[in-house]
């Protein structure tokens, strides 16, 4: 049995790049939304703004 070029590839590089770009966009969008609402989040959770900032940083890391 001989191998041909392209055998065993299931995803094209363009699709992988598109998926990674979409993931990066969603992550930055979520971080922006959380930073905009940081005061309301800290009041709702009865915690400090610094505590929420730490959680957002860990989430985005």
Number of C-alpha atoms within 10 A of each C-alpha: 3 3 7 7 6 7 7 8 8 7 8 8 10 9 10 11 11 11 12 12 12 11 12 12 12 12 14 12 12 14 15 13 10 16 14 10 10 18 14 12 16 16 11 9 9 9 12 13 15 11 11 18 15 11 12 17 11 9 11 11 7
